[in-house]
Amino acid sequence: MTIRQLSETLINQIAAGEVIERPASAAKELIENALDAGATRIEVATAGGGKTLLRVTDNGSGMAPGELELAIRRHCTSKLDTDLLDIRTLGFRGEALPSIGSVARLSLLSRTADASEGAEISVTGGKGEPVRPA
């Protein structure tokens, strides 16, 4: 057998298997992200046991449009700087959103408190679309 580099899509699907075992696991990851963002109100909506729809809406700090593209990339996080021993959040690896996006259709809409409008990015099959106003 020949050693070869796996595709980014396959890498993300493997990571998804480690992070996202079932819809409840995805919900947990998204709720933890909301809590880490300072949310005091979190709404979860599902259809088909979370297989058809899983929507998490919160009032956390939000992300600027320029951060959305990074948020869907592996190992991009706001929760860890340089010291792996200084973790003060529920999540820190930057795996949840790209993992979800590799196995499901993901739409990420966000707005910071000082912004007049939000922004959205969508991911299908691990491939992100350009950020657009929302």
Order of alpha helices (4+ residues) and beta strands (2+ residues): alpha-alpha-beta-beta-alpha-alpha-beta-beta-beta-beta
